[in-house]
């Protein structure tokens, strides 16, 4: 067997001991050390309890990075596939890559891929540029300023918002709090986590007047009149707010906990309407959804599933159609 064939067999059986022996200690794989490559791969495989080995290997071609080159997809029923490209020179495997552009003759629409990646700092040839080192200094300063907030004890919400606004330029440059962008540098993960959590608080802060108006309207209606409650729920369905961890007697004190590292005890007493609205809204929403949940007949009539929404549930029961 060639070296590649031995590696394919070891990948199919998920024999990490064999892979450890077959791969070269002095080579990098996906640009990282052999040890890191195998440990990350094993950690990802271990997330799937039933994935002990792959049942078969399908050959295809890469349709992007290594276009036209032979690629191997390791498959097991109802489990994620692993798709690999083995780079060779003189019949020796010089590198292994994940392939996300696998092309095969017979496409399996139910198939999905295992994926894992590495931070830039983890790559064997990583050398930080001067620009990167300057950004790291800015990140460290922003984190230090956030840590200083925790030392205050009870932090006014305005101070947290001020920190957020100061970080806006840095956040834009690093594309923080963007669910569609993967953080490339491990050194950015902490600031990204802080900025994302604080952004939820800032969202509530900015829309507190909207929440106040919604609560004012709520207090004017008869809460025992179901139709009035449904009307109010529908009118405010787009007014979404985030929750924070509550302290004891939070409604009286306005003290809430921002779950960051470190946690902040935040004084939200002047901006509490959005948090109060959240409680009231979801209490009534859950009650109505529970009352008008679909029957088995409803589910059968709708092809086996029903959209989870207030409008959908009410329509099934022909309730308050004049509001929908």
C-alpha positions as CSV (number, residue, x, y, z in Angstrom):
1,X,0.0,0.0,0.0
2,X,1.2,3.5,-0.7
3,X,1.5,6.1,2.1
4,X,-1.7,7.7,0.9
5,X,-3.6,4.5,0.9
6,X,-2.5,3.7,4.4
7,X,-3.6,7.2,5.5
8,X,-7.0,6.7,3.8
9,X,-7.5,3.4,5.7
10,X,-6.5,5.0,9.0
11,X,-8.9,7.9,8.4
12,X,-11.7,5.5,7.5
13,X,-11.2,3.5,10.7
14,X,-10.6,6.7,12.7
15,X,-7.4,5.1,14.1
16,X,-5.6,8.0,15.5
17,X,-2.7,5.9,16.8
18,X,-2.0,4.9,13.2
19,X,-2.3,8.4,12.0
20,X,0.1,9.5,14.6
21,X,2.6,7.0,13.3
22,X,2.0,7.6,9.6
23,X,2.2,11.4,9.7
24,X,5.6,13.2,9.8
25,X,6.5,15.0,13.0
26,X,8.5,17.6,11.0
27,X,5.7,18.5,8.6
28,X,2.7,20.7,9.0
29,X,-0.9,19.8,8.1
30,X,-3.4,22.5,7.2
31,X,-0.5,24.8,8.1
32,X,-0.3,23.6,11.8
33,X,1.8,21.0,13.6
34,X,1.0,17.4,13.3
35,X,0.0,17.3,17.0
36,X,-2.4,20.2,16.7
37,X,-3.9,18.9,13.5
38,X,-4.7,15.5,15.0
39,X,-5.9,16.7,18.3
40,X,-8.3,19.2,16.7
41,X,-9.5,16.5,14.3
42,X,-10.1,14.0,17.1
43,X,-11.8,16.6,19.3
44,X,-14.2,17.3,16.4
45,X,-14.9,13.6,15.8
46,X,-15.5,13.0,19.5
47,X,-18.4,15.4,19.4
48,X,-20.4,12.7,17.6
49,X,-20.8,9.8,20.1
50,X,-21.8,7.3,17.4
51,X,-19.0,8.1,15.0
52,X,-16.5,5.3,15.7
53,X,-15.4,4.7,12.1
54,X,-16.5,5.5,8.6
55,X,-18.4,2.9,6.5
56,X,-17.1,3.8,3.0
57,X,-15.0,6.2,1.1
58,X,-16.2,8.1,-2.0
59,X,-13.8,9.6,-4.5
60,X,-14.5,12.9,-6.1
61,X,-12.7,16.0,-7.2
62,X,-12.1,19.4,-5.7
63,X,-14.1,22.2,-7.4
64,X,-12.3,25.2,-5.8
65,X,-8.9,25.5,-4.1
66,X,-7.3,22.4,-5.7
67,X,-9.7,22.3,-8.6
68,X,-9.7,19.0,-10.5
69,X,-7.6,17.1,-7.9
70,X,-8.8,13.9,-6.4
71,X,-10.6,14.2,-3.1
72,X,-11.9,11.6,-0.7
73,X,-15.1,11.8,1.3
74,X,-15.4,9.5,4.3
75,X,-19.0,8.7,5.0
76,X,-21.2,7.0,7.6
77,X,-25.0,6.9,7.6
78,X,-26.7,9.8,9.5
79,X,-23.4,11.2,10.6
80,X,-21.2,14.0,9.2
81,X,-18.7,13.2,6.5
82,X,-15.0,14.1,6.5
83,X,-13.7,15.3,3.1
84,X,-10.0,15.4,2.6
85,X,-7.5,16.2,-0.1
86,X,-4.1,14.5,0.2
87,X,-1.3,16.5,-1.4
88,X,1.5,14.3,-2.7
89,X,5.0,14.6,-4.1
90,X,7.0,11.6,-5.3
91,X,4.2,9.3,-3.9
92,X,4.7,10.9,-0.4
93,X,1.9,12.8,1.3
94,X,3.2,16.3,2.0
95,X,0.0,17.9,3.3
96,X,-3.7,17.2,4.1
97,X,-6.5,19.7,3.6
98,X,-10.2,19.8,4.3
99,X,-12.2,20.2,1.1
100,X,-15.4,22.2,1.1
101,X,-16.0,22.0,-2.6
102,X,-16.3,18.3,-3.1
103,X,-17.7,17.3,-6.5
104,X,-19.1,13.8,-7.1
105,X,-21.2,12.0,-9.7
106,X,-24.0,11.1,-7.3
107,X,-24.9,14.0,-5.0
108,X,-26.2,13.1,-1.5
109,X,-28.4,16.0,-0.4
110,X,-28.6,14.8,3.2
111,X,-24.8,14.7,3.6
112,X,-23.0,17.3,5.6
113,X,-19.4,17.9,6.4
114,X,-17.2,18.0,9.6
115,X,-15.3,21.3,9.6
116,X,-12.6,22.6,11.9
117,X,-10.2,25.5,11.5
118,X,-7.2,27.0,13.2
119,X,-6.2,30.5,14.4
120,X,-3.5,32.4,12.6
121,X,-1.3,32.3,15.7
122,X,-1.4,28.5,15.6
123,X,0.1,28.2,12.1
124,X,3.7,27.1,12.0
125,X,4.8,30.0,9.8
126,X,3.0,32.7,11.7
127,X,5.0,35.9,12.2
128,X,3.0,38.9,13.6
129,X,3.4,42.0,11.5
130,X,3.9,45.4,13.1
131,X,0.3,46.3,12.3
132,X,-0.9,43.2,14.1
133,X,1.1,44.0,17.2
134,X,-0.3,47.5,17.2
135,X,-3.8,46.1,17.0
136,X,-3.0,43.8,19.9
137,X,-2.0,46.8,22.0
138,X,-5.4,48.4,21.2
139,X,-7.2,45.2,22.1
140,X,-5.4,44.9,25.4
141,X,-6.2,48.5,26.2
142,X,-9.9,48.0,25.5
143,X,-10.0,44.9,27.6
144,X,-8.1,46.7,30.5
145,X,-10.7,49.5,30.4
146,X,-13.5,47.0,30.5
147,X,-11.9,45.3,33.5
148,X,-11.6,48.7,35.2
149,X,-15.4,49.0,35.0
150,X,-15.8,45.9,37.2
151,X,-13.7,47.6,39.9
152,X,-16.3,50.3,40.2
153,X,-18.7,47.8,41.8
154,X,-22.1,49.0,40.7
155,X,-21.6,50.3,37.1
156,X,-24.0,52.8,35.7
157,X,-25.3,51.6,32.3
158,X,-24.1,54.8,30.7
159,X,-20.5,53.8,31.5
160,X,-20.9,50.5,29.8
161,X,-22.4,52.2,26.7
162,X,-19.5,54.7,26.8
163,X,-17.0,51.8,26.6
164,X,-18.9,50.3,23.7
165,X,-18.9,53.5,21.8
166,X,-15.1,53.9,22.3
167,X,-14.6,50.5,20.8
168,X,-16.6,51.0,17.7
169,X,-13.7,51.8,15.4
170,X,-11.7,48.8,16.7
171,X,-14.8,46.6,16.4
172,X,-15.3,47.7,12.8
173,X,-11.7,47.0,11.8
174,X,-11.7,43.5,13.5
175,X,-15.3,42.7,12.3
176,X,-16.4,41.9,15.9
177,X,-19.8,40.7,16.7
178,X,-20.4,39.5,13.1
179,X,-22.0,36.0,13.0
180,X,-20.9,35.6,9.4
181,X,-17.2,36.3,10.0
182,X,-14.9,33.8,11.7
183,X,-12.5,35.3,14.2
184,X,-9.0,34.7,12.6
185,X,-6.9,35.4,15.7
186,X,-7.3,33.8,19.0
187,X,-6.2,37.0,20.6
188,X,-9.4,38.7,19.4
189,X,-11.8,36.1,20.9
190,X,-12.1,37.8,24.3
191,X,-12.7,41.3,23.0
192,X,-15.2,39.8,20.6
193,X,-17.1,38.1,23.4
194,X,-17.1,41.3,25.5
195,X,-18.2,43.5,22.6
196,X,-21.0,41.0,21.6
197,X,-22.4,40.8,25.1
198,X,-22.3,44.6,25.6
199,X,-23.9,45.2,22.3
200,X,-27.0,43.4,23.6
201,X,-27.2,45.8,26.5
202,X,-26.6,48.8,24.2
203,X,-29.4,47.6,22.0
204,X,-31.8,47.8,25.0
205,X,-30.4,51.1,26.1
206,X,-31.0,52.7,22.7
207,X,-34.6,51.3,22.4
208,X,-35.8,51.9,26.0
209,X,-38.2,54.7,24.9
210,X,-39.8,52.2,22.5
211,X,-40.2,49.8,25.3
212,X,-41.7,52.5,27.6
213,X,-44.3,53.3,25.0
214,X,-45.2,49.6,24.6
215,X,-45.6,49.3,28.4
216,X,-47.7,52.4,28.6
217,X,-50.1,50.9,26.0
218,X,-50.1,47.6,27.9
219,X,-51.1,49.3,31.2
220,X,-54.1,50.9,29.5
221,X,-55.6,47.7,28.3
222,X,-57.6,45.1,30.2
223,X,-55.2,42.3,30.8
224,X,-58.1,39.9,31.3
225,X,-59.4,40.6,27.8
226,X,-57.6,38.0,25.6
227,X,-58.3,39.8,22.3
228,X,-56.7,43.0,23.6
229,X,-53.7,41.1,24.8
230,X,-53.4,39.3,21.4
231,X,-53.6,42.7,19.6
232,X,-50.9,44.1,21.8
233,X,-48.7,41.1,21.3
234,X,-49.1,41.4,17.5
235,X,-48.3,45.1,17.6
236,X,-45.1,44.6,19.5
237,X,-43.8,41.4,17.9
238,X,-40.9,43.2,16.2
239,X,-39.9,45.0,19.5
240,X,-37.3,42.5,20.5
241,X,-35.0,43.0,23.5
242,X,-32.3,41.0,25.2
243,X,-32.4,39.6,28.7
244,X,-29.7,40.0,31.4
245,X,-29.2,37.9,34.5
246,X,-31.5,39.2,37.2
247,X,-30.5,40.1,40.8
248,X,-32.8,39.7,43.7
249,X,-35.4,42.5,43.7
250,X,-34.2,43.7,40.3
251,X,-37.5,45.3,39.5
252,X,-37.1,47.6,42.5
253,X,-33.3,48.3,42.3
254,X,-32.7,48.1,38.6
255,X,-29.6,46.1,39.2
256,X,-28.8,43.5,36.5
257,X,-25.8,41.3,35.8
258,X,-23.9,41.5,32.5
259,X,-22.4,38.0,32.1
260,X,-19.0,38.8,30.7
261,X,-15.5,38.0,31.9
262,X,-15.5,39.6,34.4
263,X,-19.2,40.0,35.2
264,X,-20.5,43.5,35.6
265,X,-23.2,44.5,38.1
266,X,-25.0,47.2,36.0
267,X,-27.3,49.9,37.3
268,X,-30.1,49.9,34.7
269,X,-32.6,51.7,37.0
270,X,-33.2,54.6,34.5
271,X,-33.5,52.2,31.5
272,X,-35.5,49.3,33.0
273,X,-38.5,49.4,30.6
274,X,-37.0,47.1,28.0
275,X,-36.3,44.4,30.6
276,X,-39.8,44.8,32.2
277,X,-41.3,44.6,28.7
278,X,-39.5,41.4,28.0
279,X,-41.0,39.8,31.1
280,X,-44.5,40.9,30.4
281,X,-44.4,40.2,26.6
282,X,-43.1,36.6,26.9
283,X,-45.4,35.8,29.8
284,X,-48.5,36.5,27.7
285,X,-47.0,35.1,24.6
286,X,-46.3,31.8,26.2
287,X,-49.8,31.6,27.7
288,X,-51.4,32.2,24.3
289,X,-49.2,29.8,22.5
290,X,-49.9,27.1,25.1
291,X,-53.6,27.6,24.9
292,X,-53.8,27.5,21.1
293,X,-51.1,24.9,20.4
294,X,-51.9,22.8,17.3
295,X,-53.7,19.5,17.7
296,X,-52.5,16.2,16.1
297,X,-55.2,16.8,13.4
298,X,-53.8,20.3,12.7
299,X,-50.3,18.9,12.3
300,X,-51.5,16.1,9.9
301,X,-53.5,18.6,7.8
302,X,-50.4,20.8,7.5
303,X,-48.1,18.0,6.2
304,X,-46.6,17.0,9.5
305,X,-45.4,20.4,10.9
306,X,-46.8,23.8,11.9
307,X,-44.9,27.1,11.9
308,X,-44.2,28.2,15.5
309,X,-45.8,31.7,15.5
310,X,-48.6,33.5,17.1
311,X,-50.3,34.1,13.8
312,X,-50.0,30.5,12.7
313,X,-51.5,29.1,15.9
314,X,-54.4,31.5,16.0
315,X,-55.3,30.8,12.3
316,X,-55.5,27.1,13.1
317,X,-58.1,27.7,15.7
318,X,-59.9,30.5,13.6
319,X,-59.2,33.0,16.4
320,X,-59.0,36.7,16.0
321,X,-58.7,36.5,12.3
322,X,-59.6,40.2,12.1
323,X,-56.3,41.0,13.8
324,X,-54.1,38.9,11.6
